[in-house]
Amino acid sequence: MQPPNATATNQEPTLVGIQTCLEIVFPDPKTRPGKRTFLEWKARKYFPSLKVGKRVFLDPVQVRKALDKRFTIEAID
């Protein structure tokens, strides 16, 4: 049996709510986009989400990867 904090070693996604995901992906409150902007990105399907009934859950790792892919501008050599 694994201790409760051993989930970091598992490959299972951690699902959190919208506000929590926003705080995890953007830890600095001064540079964090607004919740309304984040919800607009979700509506435009910039990152994957999971809806169970009325609740919406996000995997912060997947959200970060999707935002990195969409918003990263590659340097020209």
Secondary structure, 3 states (H helix, E strand, C coil): CCCHHHHHCCCCCCCECHHHHHHHHCCCCCCCCCHHHHHHHHHCCCCCCEEECCEEEECHHHHHHHHHHHHCCCCCC
